[in-house]
Amino acid sequence: MASEESLLLCVPEFSTQVFSGLHSLRKEEKLCDIELSVGDSNLRSHRVVLAAASSYFNAMFTGDLRESRQDKVILFDVEFSALEDLVNFCYTGRIEINVDNVQNLLSASSLLQLASVKQACVEFLHRVLHPTNCLGIRSFADTYSCEDLVEAADVFAVNNFSDVARSEEFLALAPEKVVQMISREEINVRKEEEVFEAVSTWVRRDEEERKDFLPELLKNVRLALISPQYLCEKVSSDELIKSNLSCRDLVDEAKDYHLMPERRYKFQSIRTKPRRCTEAAGLVYAIGGLTSAGEALSTVETYDTLTGQWVPGLPMSTLRTRVGVTVLDDKLYALGGFDGHKRLSTVECYDPQLRVWKAVAPMNTRRSALGAVALKGKIYVVGGYDGHISLNTVECYTPTTNTWSFLTPMGTLRSAAGVTELNGKIYAIGGHNGLSIFNTVEVYDSHSDKWSSSPPMGERRCRVGVATLNGRIYVCGGYNGSAFLNTVECFDPETGQWSFTAPMNTRRSRVAVVTLGGRLFAVGGYDGLCNLNTVECFDVLANQWTPVASMGMHQGGVGVAVLPRGPYA
């Protein structure tokens, strides 16, 4: 304890002044006791300062290394200008990092174990990532074990693939690096044609040396996802592809995929699986439905497969559960439903660009538990319940005239049926008439305005979720009169047969099903005890259902559809 006669002096800036003095002594080469040499260049300094600032120099000068007894130390694998900047930093704590010196500084600071400078270089490179430099920065960062920078550059390259593919760095990549990049699920392209163009440009940069790599590269282009016109006009007519048997086989495989949509499930492979960027192009909309107390909602929320999150959307003007939902011309239609008191004939349309719901012409009939599907520029509504009886009537909406018209009715009264489109025809599957639950299926041909029978399902179901994927129909869950179902059946139009696939993890009636990114999403439903906000996703190749994020604002009873992602969606 200090006595009254003592004084404790503390000068905060003293250490700064001392280092400033040491720096002046170094510049004047006074009291320097070590000389650092890089090539023909030399730099004098003070061991104690270097040892205090750098773990590398500390180990060199305080241990038993030979350099601890030398007056001159030769350094390798470091640029002299970077060494000079870093020695100055040891005295001043200041250094300027720019695009011209950042790589040399990162390399030298990594060697000399100056962690703060190395981290500053990493942060600088984060900020200057660009399509023309991200591949080089990634490689450089990997050399110096800068894992966060490797990841950042990697993500940047993937997200900006189309621009990166035109860069000199991409065109200079080794073949295995090109394969590694174009094989990735998450590369961001608006269409698969961009991947083919990247491969074609890379090969033609040095055609004689690189043309033999084309078959391996083309295996990783998802040719089946390229438009038929582009496939014929650009891909199959390419001279390098025409002259290579393996390449021609890959093109023929893609053509078969396009020519025989009813057999697409037989062609399933990595080359037919949409990339994750395809998911980025769409959002799942869940609309209407129920609260936990079973009350109707006007609520809307959207699911982003990339973030794995549900976020609120713009609510409808009307409460609707058991609502029909479909998309036409990138607009979302909510048709009929039940508002908690009465069945509805009203229809409203959501325009994602204008971010508004607006009413369009109502249907001729009040309907809840209806099916709705878009086909050839029109909307078809099928069956449902009007508050008194199940319906077999069918109506068609023409947006250009904003009018509804009746079509030939189904042969069976059907409420809570599954309705979907396959190969230009409308399928009405299962459902009930108020007395019986069906496994039967009817098919509508819009050219002839006629309904015909189709092979029945293996199990009778109502309140089902139905969607079409890869040329096949999937029917999920429902209720068979005694049990709530988690089973899933798949219809193959080529064989005309139904078969069971992997069941959902949860029993779901009144489940809504939609396809996005080559997968099925089963949303909400009722398990026999409570309404569900849970969601699960089906991977066809793996034949497996996996839980994904639950809805935040709904407890089942929703209608679902996918709208393209855009700046206003």
N, C-alpha and C positions, 0 to 999 in steps of 0.2 A: 504493500500500500504506500502510495507516494505521500511524503510528509509535506507540511506547509512550505518547507524550504526548497522543495524540488519542483521542476517544471518538465512536463511531458511534451516534447515537440513532435508534431506530425505534419509533414509537408507532402500532401497528396501527389503533387506534380514532380516530386523529387526523382522517382524512378524514371519518369519520362525524360527529365533533364539529364540524368546519368546516361541513359541510352543514346540521347542526342549527342552527348559528349563523346561516347564511345564511337558513334557513327562518324563524327568529325575526325577522331583519331584514325579510324580505318581509312577514310578518304585521303588522309595525309600520310598513310602507311606508317603511323607511329605506334610503337609498342605491339605491333602485329607479330604473332608467333606461329602462324601457319599460312602456307601458300597452297591454294587450290588450283589445280592445273587441268585444263580441258584442251587437248590438242596443243596448239601453239599459243594459247591464251592462258594467262595466269591472273589470279586474284588473291590479294593478301587480306587476312582477317585475324580475329582473336578467337582462339580455341574455346575459351570460356563462354563467349556469347553464342557461338554455334552449338556448343554442347547443351547450353541452357534452352535453346530454342528448338533443337531438332533431336529426336530420339536416335536418328541415324548417326549424327555426329557425336552424340553423347556416348553411344556404344563404341564408336571408333576411337575417341580420345581418352576415355576413362577406363577402358578395358586393357587386355593384354595383347591387343592387335598390334601389328608392326607399325601401323600408321600413328599409334599413340606416341611413338618415339621419333617420328620423322618431322622434319620442318616443311616438307612438301608432300602433298597427296595428289595422286593422279586419279581423276574421276572419268568413268566411261558411261556411255549411253545417256548423256545429258548434253543439251545445248548450252554453250557458254553464256549466251544472253539470258537464258532462263535461270542459270545458276547465279548470275550477277543480280538479277531481280530478286531471287529468293534470299540471297545473303543480305541484301538491303532490307528485305522484309524482316529478317531476324533482328535487325537493329531498330527498325522504325514501326513495324507492325502495319505497314502500308504497301500495297502493290496494285498496279493497274493491269487489269485483265481485258484483253480485246480479242477480236477474231483472228488476229495475226499471231498472237503468242499463247493462246489458251491451251493448245494441245501440247506445246513444249513445256508450259508451266505445269500442266497436269502430270505429264510424264516425270518431270523433275521433282515435283512436290511429292509424288508417290514414292520415288526413290529415296528422297531425303526425309520422308515421314513427317512432312509438314501438313498435318491433317486439315487445318483450317483453310489453307490455300487450295488443297485438293478439292475440298468440298465447295469452295467458292467457284472453282473452275467447272465442277459438275453442274452447279446451279446456273452458271453462265451458259453452258452448252444446252441445258434444258430450254433456256429462253430463245436460243437461236436455231432450234430445230426447224428444218425446212425440207421440202421434198427433194431438193438437190443435195442435201448433206446428211440426211438422217441415217442412211445405211453406213456411211463412213464413220459417223459419230458412234453408231452402235458397235461397230467392229472395234473402234478405238477404245470405247468404254469397256468392252469385254476384255481387252488386253490388260487393262489396269484394274479389273475386278470392281468396277463401279456399277454394282448390280442395279441400283435404282435408275441410273442413266441408261443402262442397257434396256431395262424394261420400258422406260419412257420413249426411247428412240424406236423400240420395237413397236409399241402401240401407235406411235406417230406414223410409222411406215405402213402399218396395216390400215389405219384409218384414212390414209391419203394415198392408197395404192395406185390409183389411176395416174396421179401426178408423179409419184415416185417411179413408176414404170417407164416414164419418159426421160428420166434423169440419166446422166452419164454414169453415175454410180451403179444403177440397176443394170445398164447395158454392159458394164464391166464385171458383173458378178460371175462367179464360177457356176457351172451347170447345176451342181448339187445345191447351191444356195438359191438358185431360181426355183428349182423343184420344191425346196423347203418352203419358199414364200408362197408360191401359187397353190400349194396343197392345203394351205391353212383355211380353216372354216370361217375365220372372222375377217378376212380381207374385205375391205369395203369397196364394192363396185356397184354401180347402178344396174348393170346387166353383165352376164357372163361373157358377152362379146369382148368386153374390155380385157379380160384375162387372156383370151385368145390373141388379141392384138398385141398385148405385152410380150407373149411368147414369140409371135411372128417377128416383131421388131428386134427382139434379143437375138434370135437365130440369124436374121439377115444382117446384123452388125458384122458378123464374120461367117458368112454362109458356109464356106467350104470346111471350116473347122468345127462348126456347130450343128450342121444339119443332121448329123448322126444322133444327136441328143433329142431330136424332135419327137420321136415316139414316147420317150419317157416323160417329156414335158406335156405332151398332149394327153397322156393318161390322167393328168391332174387338172386339165381343163374340163369343166362339166358341160360337155358338148350337148347333152340332152336338154340343157336349160337354155341353149342358144335358140333364137327364133328360127323356124324352118327356112325362111327366106334367106337369112344371113348364112345359115348352114350350107345352103345350096350355092348361093352366089359367091360367097367369100371363102368358106372353109373347104368344101369339097372340090372347088375349082383351083385351089392353091397348088401350084406346080410341085412344090416340095412334098405336099401331102399326097398328091396323085401318084407320085413316083415311089411312095413308100407303102408297102403292103400293110404293115402294122398300123400306120396312120389311117389308111383306108378302112381297116376293120373297125377302128374307133368311130369313124364318121358314120359307117353303116349302122353301128349299134345305136347311135343317136338318132339316125333317120328312122330306124325301127320303132324307137320310143315315140317319135312324133306320129308315125303312120298308124300305129296300133294302140290308141289310148286305153282300150279295154284290156290290154295285156301289160300295162306299165308296171303293175306290181311284180311281174316276173323279171323285169329289168332292173329291179332295185339294187343300187350299189352306191358307192361314194360319188360316182359321176352323175347320179340322178338326184342326189340330196342337195337341196338348196343351201347355200352358204348362210351364215348367221346374218350377213348384211341383208338378206332377203327378209329376215324378221325385222330388221331395222326399218324396212320400208312399210311396215304395217303396225297398227295398234289394235288390240282387242277392246271393243266397246261392250260393256255390260250395262244394260238399260232396264229401267223399271224394276219389277220384282217386289220383294217383301222385306219388311222390318223383322226384327226378332219376335215381335208380337203378332206377326202375320198380316200387317197392314200394307196396303199397296203403296208403291213409291214412284216418284217421277225422277229419281236419282239416276245419274250417269257416272260411271267411272271407267277409266281406261287402263289397260295392262300393257306395259312395255317389256317385251321379252329380253331386251338387252340389260335393263336395269333391274328386272325382276320385281318391279313395284307397280302397285295400283295407285292412281292419282285421280282426284275428282275431276269430272267433266261438267259441261253445261247441262243442267237438268232440263227435262222436257216440260212442256206447259201442262201436261195431264198426268195424273197418277195412272200407272198401267202395270199390272202383273198378268202373267200368261199371255204376253204380248207377242205378236209376230214381228220379226225383224229381218230385214234384208238390205243389201247395198246395190244401188244402181247408179251408174255414172259418178262414182266416188261420192255419193250422198247416201246417208243412212236413213232408212224409213222405219218408223214404229207404227205398227198397224193393229188397230183394235185393242183387245185385252179386257181387263176387268179393273175398275177403279175403286173397288171395295163396296160398291152399291149396285152398279149395273154393268152389263156388257157394252162394249164400245164399237162403234162403226168408224170413229174418227181416225185420221191418219196424219201424222206429222213427219216432217223431213228435216234432217240436220245437214247443213252445208258447212263443212269444216273450214272452208276458206273464209266465209263470212262470219263463222261462229254464231249461227242463229238456227233456232228451230222455227219452222213455219208450217202452218196447216196447209194441206192439199185436199183435194176432193175426198170426201168420206166414201167408204165402201157402201154398197147397197144393203148390206146385212150386218147386224151387230155380231161380232165374233170374239170369243176368247179361246185360248188353247188351239189356235189355228196354226197352219203351216204357211210360210211365205217364202218365195224364191224368185230371183230375178233370172230372166231368160230372154235373150234376143231383144234387149231394149225395153222389156216390159216386166211388170211385177205380177205374179200369180199368187192368189191366196186360196187356200184349200181347206175345206171342212171347218171344224171348230164347234163351238157351243154358243147358242144365242141367248141363254138364260132359261130356255124351256126344253130344247131338244138338241141332240147332236146333229150336225149338218153334213150334207154331201155336196153342197153347192160349191162352185168354183167361180172366182171373179178375176178379171184381168185389168190392170191399170196401165194406161198409156200416158206417159208424162208429157208428151208433146201437146196433147189435147186436154190433159188433166181430167180424164174421164175413166169411169169403171164400166165394164160390161160383163155380163154373165157368159160362161162357157158351158160346155157339156158337163153335167154333174158326175161325180163318182158313182159307182154302182153300190157303194156302201156308205151309210152314215158313219162319219169318222170324226171324233174329237180327240185331242191330245195325241194325234198321230205324228210320226216323223215325216218331214217333207224335205226332199233335196232334189238336185238336178244331176243327171249323169248322162253323158253323151247326147245332150240336146233333148232329153226327155225328163219329165217330172215324175218322181216316185213318191207315193203316199204309203207309208209303212206302219202297220199296226194301228194303235188307237182303240177307241171303244165307241159304242153307240148308246151308252147309258145302262145297258143290260149285259153285254158281252164284251170281252177284251179279245182283240184279234192278233193273229200272227200273219194275216194275209197282206198282200201287197198289190197295189194298183199302179199302172203306168200310164201317163198322159202324153200323147203325141200332139204337139201344137199344130203340126201341118194338117193332120186329119181331124183335129178337135175330137179325138176319141180316147176313151180309157180302155185298157186291157189288163188282164191278170198277169202277174209275175209270180215266180216261185215263192212260197211262204217262208217266213223265218222258222228257225228251229223252236222258238219259244214265243208265246203270245206276250205282247207288251203294249202298254199305253204310257203316256207321259215320258216318252223316250227322247233322247238326244240323237240327232242324225247329222252326218256330214259326209261329203265325198272327198276322197284323197287318193291320188295316184290311180284313178280309173276304177276305184272300188267304193262301195258304200259301207260305212261303219254305223251300226246302231248300238247305242250305249245305254245301259241301265233300263229304267222304267219300272213298271208295276205289272205283275201278272195276275192279280186278283187275290193272291194270298201272301205274296212276298215282294219286298222291295229289292231290286236287282242291282248287282254290280257286273253282271256278265255283258260281254260285247260280242256281237255277231258281225260278220263281214260278208258282203255279197260280191261275187265275181260274175260280171255280166257275160264273160266268155263261156264259162261252164254253166251259168245259170244256177249256181249253188250257193248256199249260205254255209259258213263255217264259223266256229267260235275262235276268237283270239284271246289274248291275255285279258283277264278281268280287271276292272278298275280296283283300286285299293279300298274304295268306299261304295256302299250301296247308294244309288242316286236315282230317284224318280224326279220328274220335272227338271231334268238336267239339260243345260244348254251346251251344245257342242259346236266348235268352230275349228277350221284349219288355218294354220299360219306357219310358214317356214318349214313345210314338209312334215308337220306334226299335228296331232289332234289335241285340243284343249277341252276338257270337260269342266264346266263351270257351274258351281252351286248345286241345287237340287234339294231333295228331301230324303232322309234315310229311314223313315218310319217313325222316328222319334222327334226329330227337330229339323228345321230348315238349315241349309248348309251355306257357309260362305267360302268353303274350301274349293280348291282348284287342283286338277292333276292333268298331266301331259303325257301323251302316248307317242313313243318312238317306234315307228313301224319296223325299222331294221332290227332293233333290239327286242321287239315284241314285249315292251315293258312300259308300265305306267309309273310316273314319278310325280310326287307332290310338288307344286310350285306355290308362290305366294297367294295367300287367301285374300279375297275381296275385303275392303275396309268399310264399305258403306251398305252392303247388301247382305241379306240372309236368304239366298235362294230365290227361285221364281223369276230369274232374269231372262231377257232375250240377249243374244250376243251376235256380233258381226265384226268384221275387220274392215277398217278404213285405211287407206294409204297414209303413211306418215308424211307430214308436210310442215311448212313453217307456221301454219295456223292450226294444225290438228291438235 
